[in-house]
Amino acid sequence: MEEAFLDLTGCRSLLGPPLSAADRIRAEIRRELGLDASIGVAANKLVARIASARAKPRGICLVLPGGEEAFLSPLPVRAIPGVGPRAGERLRLLGAATIGDLGRIDARVFSAALGPGWAWLAVAARGEDDDPVTPPAAQKSVGREVTFPEDTLDRGLILAELGALAGSACRALRREGLQARTVTVKLRYADFQTVTRSAALGEPTDLDGEVHAAARGILEGAWTRRLKLRLVGVRLSNLTGGEWQPGLPLGGPDRGRHKRLCAAADRIRERYGDGAIERGAALPWRNRTPGAREGRPWDTGFQG
Amino acid sequence: MKIKCAKQDFIESLQSVQGIVGAKAPIQILSNVLLEAEGKDLLLTATDLEVGIRRRIPAKVERKGAITLHAKRLLSILRELPVAEVALEATDGKDAEIRYDASYFKMFCLPKDDFPKLPQFDKGGALKLPRGPLADLIRKTHYAVSHDESRYVLNGLYLLLSKGSARGVATDGRRLALCDIPADIPEGEDRGVIIPTKAVLELGRILEWKKAEEGEKEGGDTVQVFLGETQAAFSLGDCTLVTRLVEGHFPNYQQVIPQKVAHKLLLGREELLAGARRMSLLATEHANSIKIALKKNRLILSANAPGVGEAREEMSISYSGEELSIAFNPQFLVDVLRNLDEEEVALELTDALNPGVIRSGKSFLYVIMPIRLT
């Protein structure tokens, strides 16, 4: 599920009233992408988001300014983004089942009951949010990681996964026309100790083989304990785009050929799916970690 | 060992060998310089196990012997001594005493037997290279060596000796510098060796610095070259450099030299260098290229770095071919242009994707791969 915010301030003469603008957006998504979209229209991002969730699967929910409290009051506390099952349960024990109930609780109680940093809940319960709509920040890094189905010492498997993760991260870079100057490898031992190590590349790259070689070198240096690994990850950062220095045809690694190879593999994957073409080194382990091939985005706390 | 020698000689020779002594030598003794007193000479030797330099300076040897002393510390002490002549004495090989007036420094020594032995070469097997041209060859090519250790055969200068000439080739895989010099190499002595970068730089330094000192003396302008299977030595006057050779085959560099070029123009070297330097002021990590555009009788240099600014410069040239635009790493241009001497260089271009060539005289050639702007 993807979501996006649009600030319509001052756009009435251009796009018409909010409701008809929302209707047009929904119709265009339907026509261009063949997908259903729900839209929430409100005075701030928080309420618009809650409204959009209420309008699923393909409705439009308009909350007029001033009507926030009335709209939110009967909704369950879990409707507020960020309130998960555990916080929901704690709030239920405090006697708050609906967002309206939250208004009757002192804001300090939230911090005491749920932990520091939860004071915002009182503000959210009133339907207030001053977070502006901003364009997404330029991409700073691309990361991929995979948790093995079982902790493993199998170097072949680990290196094959590392190669697949490097390839997947490089594809993401190539899609954006970017190259990375820094490669970071993350590994997590069976006892959950996590180690991350980085290395700068001599030359920015978006080529699978170059990133894999660098990642492999980092992993060899970082994996110092004789302990099984449960997770490996690769992150590319210090991104740059636009220029590319090919090499002289000296018979060594020919970057031009390498680049064409990656581009051809990208086209094959685009057409026939991610598993359609793989490095030979990954094949012996192909069926051992089904679904893990693409890796998943490197989780939070590590977005550089 | 007991010697006396001129402080200035001692300092200069110590400076010339200590470039080899690493700041963080893996073995303690490699931080030391070997001092050997014999006959009327003091021999200084430093090595990092890859490259070694030995120098000989005149000394009054009262008692011969050999010790090793911490090179950097010894140099700092000598520099501060308030006398013109240094008196150095080591009695039991454990300490060395430097006496001046009524004062002294006592320095801890390491035994000379622990110091790595430099390989010996058969004096009869020496090839001869002229000092000046060899210094030029190194100056004109050294900057192009690769520092990427994953392609170690490129981590040095390929020195190719054949009848009547010597050729140096260096490349980092993106640009390649080639220089030929005449040399008195007899037939049947053909040989190609890869000299590690550190040795090349040290040798270049020795040759440049020997220029004034030895130029006048007879035989002082000839470098004797000894080539072993895995090691080589270069000897000039009182100084010898010994180096391990890079093992492996240097790639076929001939194949990167374009056989045909579409456009050839003569340019003032200084003017192009100054322009390239100015354009490079805008270079950033993310926009590190300089564009060369050829138009009728004009060459336009430009650089554009988003978020920083742009620059543009025009040079008048004689050109009537089709319009062409190509981008290079500015450092690659600056490197070559500042190391040449000639007033004019020939720039040869084909199109935006194929390598460009810079020629200077008949003996120098530089191939440079353009940057692609996506």
Interface residues (C-beta under 8 A of the other chain):
Chain A: G177 R181 G202 A213 T240 G241 G242 E243 W244 Q245 P246 G247 L248 P249 L250 G251 G252 P253
Chain B: H147 D148 S150 R151 L154 T171 G173 R174 R175 L176 P251 N252 Y253 Q255 V256 E285 H286 A287 N288 S289 A327 N329 P355 V367 M369 P370 I371 R372 L373 T374
